[in-house]
């Protein structure tokens, strides 16, 4: 079967294409309304990522409105994904001036940060609460990957509209708020989550849609399995995310390797020592996916100055990894305005688009996030729309922009010694000083700036970042555990998700990161590369200690 996918250049379509081909189907992208009319597809998918207005405006500007409505009226199967589901509604408060397809006369709303202190966007693995027949393989005991700030919140009006129009609805809970996770009526099926990024469970949903297997039998789970797989609202309904991180760079021979070091020194000891080689990026990423990693992050820590932007080795890494890894992929390093080898200046938005089209779901911005925050404060606490954070977030949504922070602890005699926000630490320095602040660095920790991590993360959130990857130079490579005071400090500063990074050496450190700081995800690198522990072993430890994790097995 040939599956057609509408392409208005909204986010990562490569992963969806890979998922469909992995299931044994062929894929044809549809870029114009005439192509849709001429093809008369047997299966059509409408995927959307990022800002509601950016997507529906592009869809309508390209002339797809009427052909899509005519396709739906024809009775042939259509599947919407993420903003593709949201486009079925009449509008969203995210983009008040933009209108949707209007199949459902309701408007989407933003999740509430004030609700139990939950971070927004929702980023992670949630379960669905089945509201009717078990349609298209949805399993209430499986987890699906959600990444969004706006949703069709469930209330009395929504309930009445769906019931009156005859839609079957699967809902989910994020904190105390219920929202629409999936809808189905006649030939239309849509999910708020990303099935192409939801591991084996998500692939099963796509396969059931393509086969038009509407009412798949619910697997039989024992009471013990139901207890293990059931929801846990101590984390707002999400499982505890475990992220495997790979620092990727070229060694002295030009080979692309995964490496790790102490305080960002990745060379083996001794004269003439080469970059420490811990394996090949794609092979290691595949291993961590198979072990159960909830996300995989590639951090490009070399520059690749001598090759054209479109031939950057990280693009090949992403393309290869995305073929068989069906969880979110993040890439960092070089996401900025760059000058190509031919002298052409390429804006950060176009650089990010290259990575999205190669299979990335999120991009991580490091040094340029510090520059953006400094400019933000220099302008009196506002942006001008030109920074990479702002341009990428506007097009692809806040959830697509991660800021990677590299702070180090600086002790002071009193908070008055710095204009940056301080904490009173439980771990005084050798001089007995109890006050410290976390100084931001740039260029892989090689340069320091007069900007604290509190100030940086708050500025970046205001500019449109959707997540913080919180490293720590003092703990990097130490295997001594996360800097819990640092993580708590940043969690108090922002309302977006925070990923704890640097220092994890045992499963206990992951547990501490979650339970003692409220971290939204915990990242590991060296302990996985050295095979001290597998991702699965860390998850099993967390499960045994009362923390829900995603266990996605075929």
N, C-alpha and C positions, 0 to 999 in steps of 0.2 A: 504494500500500500504506500502511496505517496501522500505525505502529510504536508499541508501548506501552513506556513507561519507568517503572519503579517509583520513586516519590518518597517518601523518608522524611526529606526536608530535610537531606540530607547533602552539603554542598558545592555546587559550581557545576554545576547541571544545565542552565543556559541555554546553555552552549557546546555540550553534547552535543545539545541540541535544535536549535541552529543548524546543527550539522554534518549532522544527519539531514535537515533541511529543505533545506539547501544541495544535498544529493544528490538532491532531488526527491521526498522522502517526506513524509507527514504524521506528526505526533507527538501522542500522547495520554499525559499523565501519569497514573499509577495511584497513588492516595493511600490506598486501602483494599483489604483482601483481597477484599471483595465486588465491587469494581470489576474486580479481576483475574478473578474467577470469571465475572462477567457478560460481560466483554469477550471472553474466550477468544481471546487475541491470536494472530496468525499469527507475529509476531516480538516477543520480549520482551527488554528490556535491563535489567540489574541493575547500576547504577553506585553506587560507594561511594567516599567521600573521607574521609581523616583517621583518627581513632583507631578501631582494630578493634572494641573493645568498644562504643564509642558507636554505631557503625553497626549491628552485628549485634543489639545489645540493642534498638535502635529498630526494626529489622526484625521481631524476634520479638515485641516489646511491641505492635506494630501488628497482629500476627496473621498475618504473611506466611509464616511457616515452612511450614505444611502446603500452602497454595495454591501456593507456589513449587515445592515438591517434587512436587505433583500435576501442575503444568505440565510439569516436566521429564519425569515419567513418561509424559506424553501423547505425547512424541516431537516436540513443536514446538520450534523453535529458540530457545535462550536464550543471551544474551551477557552475561558479567560483565566489569566494568571496574574495575581497581585493587582497592579493598577488596571490590568485587563478586566478583573472583577469589578473594581471601583468604577470603571467606565460604564458599566451597566446602569448605574444610578444617575439621577438627574444632575447632581453636582456635589461639591465638597467645599467645606469652609477653608481648606488649604488654598484653593484658587477660586474665590467667589465669583469672578468674572467668567469662568469657564463652565461650559455645560457638558454633561455626559450624554450617553445614548438614550437615557430616559426610559429604559425598560421598567425600572422601578422608581416611582416618584418619591424618592427619599434622598437626603443629603448626608454625606459622611462628616464625622467630627473628629477632633483631635483627642487622643487619650489625655487623661488628666494627671499631671505630675503630682498634684496634691493627694491623689488617691494612694494612701499607705506609703508614700514616698517612692513609688515605683519610677524607674527611669523611662524616659521617652526619647527616642523610638523604642518600641518593643523589638529586641533583637535576641532571638534564641528559639529554642525548641519547645513547642507547646502541643497540647493534645486537643482534639476536637470532641465536643459533646454532641453526640448524634441526636438529631432532632426528628428523624423519620426513618425511612428505609435506609438500609446500609448501602449507600450508593457509591459506585465507582471505586470500590476498594478502600474507602475510608475506614480506618480501624481506631476505635476509641482508646485502644491501649498502645497505639504507636505515637511517635512524635514527629511533628512536621515543622519545617523551618519558616518562621515568621520574621519579617524585617520591615516595620512600617510605623509611622507616627499617627496616621489617620485611619479610621475604620468606620464601618457601619455599626454604630453602637446599638445594642439591643434594648429597646424600650417598648412601651405599649403600642405606640404608633407603628413601629417597625413590625411588631408581631401581627398587628391587624392587616397591614399591607401585604405581607408575605402570605398570610392565610387566605386573604380575599383573592389574591392573584394565583394561588395554587402552587407556590414555590416550596420545595423541600429545602430546609436550612440545617446546616451543621454550625453550631456556635462554639466559641472558645471563650475562656476567661483570662483576662490579664489583670491581676489584682482583683478588685471588686467589680470591675466592669466586664460585662459580657459583650461580645461583638460577633459579627457574621464571619465565619471562617470559610464557609463554602455554600454554594447555592446550586440548585438543580431544578430545571423545569423543562419538560419535553426534550428538545434537542440541545438546550443550553446548559452548560456546566461550567462553574468557575470556582477558583480557590483564591483566598487571600494569601495563603502561604505559597512558597515556591516548591512545587513537587520535584523539579529538576535539581534542587539543592537539599532535598530531604532524604537522601540515602536510598536504601532499598525500599522503604515504605513509600517514598515519593515516586520512585520508578514504577511501583505497582499501581499507583493511582493513574499515572499517565497511560500505562498499558491497558488498564481497565477502560479508560475513556476511548482509546484508539480501537479497542475491540468492541466497544459499546456493551461492555459487561456491567450493567447498571446495578445489579443487586448481588454483589459478591457475598458469599457466606462469611459471617464473622468467625474468625478462628476461636477455638475453644481454649480458654485459659483456666488453669487451676486457681483456686482461691489464693494460693501463695503467689502465683504469677501476677494475679490481678493486684495484689497488695504491692508487689515489687514495681509493677509498671504503672500503677495508678498515679493520679496527680498529687502534687504537694504544693500548696499555696504559700508556704513559707518563703518561696522565691517568686511570688506573684503568678505561679502557674508554670514557670519555665524550669526545665532541668538545668543542672549546673554545667555550664559550657567548659569543655576542655579544648584548648587550642594548641596545636603543634606548630612551632615556629621554626623556619629555616632561614638562617643567614646565608645568603648566596653571594659569591664573588668569584672572580677569576684568580687562579693562582699564578705563579711566575711563569708557568708554561702555557698559560692561556686557557687551561681547563676550567670549566665551571664546576665549583664544588660547594658543598654545604660546610660551613666552618663554625667555630665557637671559640671564645677566648675569655680571658679574665679582664674585666673593665675595658672591653672592646679591643684588646690586643689579641689578634687571631693567628699570630705566627708562633710556630714551635720555637722552643728556646735554642740558643746557639747561633754562631755566626753563619750567615747565609741561609738561615732556616726559611723554609717555604711556608705558605699559608697552610694552616692545619686543615687536613682533608678528612671530613667525617662521612663523605658519601656523595652520591649524585642526587641532585635536587628532586627530579621527578620520581626516581625509585624510592627515596625516603618518604616523599609525600604520599605515594601510593601505599606504602607500608603503614603509615599513620592512619590513613583513611580506613584501611582494612582492620586496624586495631580499634577503630571506633572514634577517632578524632571528630569533634563537632565542627571544627573549622581548621583550615590550613593557611598559614601566613608565610609569604615569601618576602624577605627583606633584602633588597639589592644593596649590598654595602660596598660595591665598587662602581665606577663611573661609566665604563664602556665608552670612553671619550672618542675612540677612533673608529666607530662604526655609525652608519646612518641610523637615525632614530627608529625607523621602521624595521631595521634589522637587529635591534637590541636583543641580545640573547634571552633576556627575561620574557620577551614575547613568546619565544619558542617554548620556554619552560612552562608558561601558562597554557599555551595551546595543547601541549602534550599532557599536562596534568589534568586539564579539564575534560579530556576524552574519557577518563575512567574514574575520576574523583567527583562524586555527586554530593558534596557538601560545599559550603561557601569558601571561596578563595580570595584572600586579600594580598595585594602586592604593594610594597613600599620602596621608596628610593627613586629619585629622579622625577617625581610627580611635581613639576614646576614648569614655568616658562623656560624653554630651552632653545639654544641656537644649534640647528642641525649642521652636519658636516659641510653642506653646501652654502651655509650662511643664512639659511631661512630661519626666521624666528617662529617657533611653534608654541602657541599658548598652552598653558597647563591643561585647559579643558580638552584640547585636542590630544595631548599626551595621555590623559586619563581615558579618553574615548578609545585610543589604541589598545589600552590594557583591558577595558571592558569588552571590546570586540574579540579579544584573544581568550577570554574566559574568566577575567577577574570580576568579582562581585562588589568589592570595596577597594579603595585606594587609600594608602597611608601616607600622610604628609608630615615630614619631620622639621628640618631646618626652616622651610618656608612658613611653617605654622608659627614659629617664633618671630620671624620677620613680620608676619601678618598681625600678630598680637601687639608687637611694638608699634606698628602703624596705627592700630586700633586705638591705643592709648594716646598716641601723639595727636590724633584727630579729636580727642576729647571723648572717647568711648563710642566710636561709630566706625563702620567700614565705608568704603567707597565703591564696593561691588567688583573690584578688580583682582582681589587676591585669589589664589587657587582654591582656597576653602569656599569662597563665595561663588565663584563661577561654576565649580563642579557641583556644589550643593544645589544651586539654583536649577541646574539641568537634570541632575540624577537623584536629587533628594539628599537630606542630611544623612540618612542611613548608609550612603555610599562613601562618606568621607570620614576617615579615621585620622586622628592626629597622634603621631608617635612622639612621646615626650621622653627626654633623656636628662633627668635632673640628678643633682648630687647634693648631699647634705652640707650646709654651712652653719657652723656654730657662732653664736653671738652672745655678748654679755647680757643684753636685754633687747626686747623688741624695738626699742627706739633707735637701735643702731642701723636699721634698714627700713626702707619704705615697703618692703615685701612682707606678706603675712607670715608670721612665725607660729611655731607650736612649742609647747613645753614638753620636752621629750622625757621618757623614762630611762633614757640611756645617755647620761652626761658624757662629755668628752674628757680627755685626760686632765684638763684644767678645771673640771667640775662645772662647766657651763651647761645649763639646762635648757637654753633656748636655741632654736635653730630654724632655718628656713631652707627651702629646696630650690637651688639655683638651676635654671634651665641652661642647657648647652646646645650647641649646634655642630654640624659637620662631624657626626659620629662621636661626640663627646670631646672633640679637640679644642673647642672654643667655648668660653663661658659668657653669659650675658647677665646684665643687671635686671633680671626678670624672674620672678618666682613662679613655681608651678601652679600655685593658686591663681595668680593673676593670668598666667598663660591659658589655663584650661577654661577659665570663665570667659576670656576674650574669644577664644576659638568657638565655644558654644554659641556665643552671641553672633559670631560671623557665619554660623551654619554647620559646624562640625556635628556629627552624630554619635561619635564614640571616641574614647580615649584609650590608647595603648600606652600604659604607664610603666615605662622601664625605670631602672634605678642603677646608675653607674656604680654606686657603692656595693651593690649586691650582685652585679653581673658576674656570672661564672663562679660564685662563691659556694653554691649548694647549701647556703645557710638559711634559706627561706626568704619569702618576700619581706620587704620593708613595710610592715603592717601599719606603722604610723603614717607613712607616706600615702598608702592606699586610702586610709581613713580620711586623711587630709583632703585628698582630691575628691573623694565621694561626697564630702561636705561642701565642696566648692561648686559642683555641677549637678545637673539633673539628667545628664545623658549617661549611657552605660560606660563603665570603667573596667578595663582589662588589667588585672595584676600581672606583672611580668618581672623577670630578673630574680634569680636566686633559688628557684624551686629545685630541690634535690631529692625529695622523698614524697610519697603520697600524702603524708601528714601535712606537708607545706601547702598543698592544694586545699586540704580541709581547713587549715588556718586562714587561708586567703578568703574562703567563702564565709566562714562562720564568724571570724573576728573583725572583718572589715566591711562585709556586704559587697565585695567585688562581684561584678556581673559575669565575669569569666576569668579563668586562670590559664596562663600560658606557660608552656614548658618547651625547652629546647635541648640543652645538653644532656639531661637525664634520659631523654628519648633517643638522642643520637648515639650515646654511649651504650644504649640498651641496658642501663641500670634498671629501668622499669619500662613496661609498655604502657600505652595509653589505656588499654583494657585493664591492666593491673591497677592503675590509678583510679579508674572508674569503679572497679570492684571494691576497692578500699572505701571510696566515698559512699557507695551503696550500703556497705556493711556498717557504716557509721551514720546512717540515717539521712543521707543526702541523695535526692533523686537525680539520676543521670539517664541519658538516652542509651538504650541497649538495642542497637539496630543490627539484627542478625537475619540472614536469609533463612 
